[in-house]
Amino acid sequence: MGHYRIEIDKTVAVNRDKVFKLFADHKQFGRLLMAPARRIKDSDQADPNGNGSVRLIGVGPVGIREKVTRFEPNEVIEYRLISLTPFRNHRGKIRFSDTSDGGTRIQYTIDYDDILPGTGRLLEFALGTAIKTGINRIPSFA
């Protein structure tokens, strides 16, 4: 079993409020990553995508479920995987901050452990590619 960390640090020329909303809304997040996603459990907070909300990424039984564990509007979103997968301790953290030119810095970190040899590197490549591609697409969504 190996431990893996994906770290992505990118800036986009879109204001933080708009960028945060794209990541916070489960359906928009899925569109950004080009994967079907939807909220299957609402948060008890004012924002239904906040703490305690659960999103399903994928279709039916092949989908994964992620639960939002920290939600601070325009600042940070944290989540953890709650589905049975070949990965354990999967946690994601997305930080948002302003850039001096009015854009947004996105710092996206994912930590996880694999339990099947080889799956950790595969997930690292697939997720890293999907997230970077999604971030590059943000201006077309804003």
N, C-alpha and C positions, 0 to 999 in steps of 0.2 A: 504494500500500500504506500503510495506516494502522496506528498502534499504539493498542491499547485496554487499559483497565484497569477491572475491576469490583471495587469495594470494598464489602464488606458488614460492618457492625459491629453485632451484635445481642446481646442478653442473653436468657437463658431461665431460668425458675425450676426448673431441674433440675440435679442435681449433675454436676460435670465428668466423673467416671468414666462415668456413663451416657451423657452426650452424646458423649464421645469414642468409646465403643463403637458408637454409631449411625453415626458418620461413618467409622470404621475398617472395619467389616464391609461388604464391597462389596455384598452383597445388601440389607442394611438401608439402606445409603446410597441405593440405587436406589429402594427403597420410600419413603424420605423424600422424594425428588425426583419420585416418581410416574413413574419410568422403569425399564424392565427393566434389571437390572444383575446381573452375576455375576463371580466371580473365575475367570479362565481360566489363571492361572499363580500358583502359591504362592510365597511368600517363602521364603528360606532361614533366616529368623529363627524364633524360637519361635512368634510369631504369624503364621499363614499370610497375613494381610493386610498384613504389614509391607514393609520395603524390598525392592524387586525384584518384588513381586507386580503382577499386571496384571489390570485389570477391563475387561470389555466392557460398555458401556452402549448399549442398543439391541438390535436383533434382526438376527442374521446379517450380511449384507454392508453393511447400512446402519448398523451399530453403529460406535462409536468405541472405541479402546483407550487406556487411561490406565495409566501405570506409576508406582508409588509410588517416589519417590526419597529421601524422608526420612520416618522414622516414629519418633517419640518418644512413647511411651504417655502419654496425658493432657496432652500439651503441643502437639505439632504434627504435621501430615501435609502433605507436599508431593508433588506429582505432575506429570507432563508427558504431553502427548498424544503417542502414538506411531503413530497412524493417519494415512493420507493424507486430508487435508481441505482446504477452502479457507482454512485458518488455519495460521499458522506460529508457532513459539516459544510455544506455548500451555503455560503453567505455572500451577499452582494452589498456594496455600498456605493452610492452615487452622490458626489458632492458637486454643488453648483456655486460659482462665484463670478463676479463681474470682472471684465477686462477693462483696461483703461480706455479702449475705443468703443465701449458700449456693448461689446459682445459678451459671451459667456465661456468660462472655463469649465469643462466637465472632467471630473476625476472619477473614474469608474474602476472599482477594484472588486474582484471576485476571488474568494478563497474556497478551496474544496480539497477533499481527499478522494482518491480513487480506490476501489476495492478489487477491480479487475485490471490486471496488467495491460498497459497500452491505452486504456480508455481516458486517462488523465490528459495525455498529450493530444488525443483526438478532440476532446472537449475544449482544450485550450485553443487549438487552432480554429475550430468551428465557432465558438463563442467570440473569440477575439476578432475574427473576420466579420461576423455578423454585427457586432457592436460598432466597430470602426466604420463599416459601410453605412450603418444606420446614422451615426453621428454626421457623416459626410452628407447625408440626405436631409438633415435638419432644415437648411435654408429653403428647400422646396416645400416644406410643410408649414413654415411660419408665415 
